Amino acid sequence: MSTWSVAIKQFEGYLQLEKSLSANSVQAYVRDVHKLRQYLELEKLSASPQQVTTRLLRDFLAWLGGLGLEATSQARTLSGIKAFYHFLIMEDLLTLDPTDTLEAPKTGRKLPDTLSYPEIEQVLAALDLSTPEGTRNRAILEVLYSSGLRVSELTGLRLSNLYADQGFVRVTGKGNKERLVPIGRDALKHLGFYLQGIRAHLDIKPGHEDTVFLNKRGTGLSRVMIFHIIKAAAATAGIRKSISPHTFRHSFATHLIEGGADLRAVQEMLGHESITTTEIYTHLDRDYLRQIITDFHPRS
């Protein structure tokens, strides 16, 4: 039976050499399989790739949903897992495909969950600033809400891309596209507390010298770790909604548009390719807008 390391390495070689996929696509597929491996490790399940069952994979998808991963992201991950098991079957390393009867979560467009501004403040206030982790986590959540970053953009944030004097951060989004995003005063303040009071005293491992957010071992934080930080803060704050890093991004956009921000400007800050993606946020307060028309329009 193949170990995970061997099977993933073989899968990566197959994607590169036989499928001739781009480096980004290969990394995405491999990352999907690593998520499954990480789940098994966290749940202390000692199953080789060949021992993974359909039921175990259903539990894995439920776990992803519990972390706050959206249906589209769950479907994308399942696609990578299916490709991995198709490869194992093709290489005669497996006879039965455990992904055969698995269906991707429904990805129909829905209005995103958001937090009100008081709820945002509740979550932020729940963090214990007397601890190094609490100081770091406050900076993480402040940056997420202040700049509307995706979780991958946050974990990939670099010191060399912080322009505190100008009040901007440079982020690398989907398709390796870069954009400048404003960052608020409170976020910069808490980022400064973390950088000077916590990060400056870490034993930073080689290769992570330019990474903004680090764990106590001096290496970068994973996406899953950001999910856990947010879940724990929400639970401490008594927030009953199911929230994730994306909730802060949705709240950022919603609060901007409710405050009268230009839709094109919000599109630019979020890094949306199409304005129609951003327009979903204009539907969040339809009843309020309808009431404004009823109350104030001369021809209502």
Helices and strands as residue ranges (DSSP letters): H 4-17, H 23-42, G 49-51, H 54-66, H 71-90, H 117-125, H 132-147, H 151-155, G 159-161, E 162-163, E 168-172, G 174-176, E 178-182, H 185-197, G 199-201, H 223-237, H 245-258, H 263-270, H 275-279, G 280-283, H 286-296
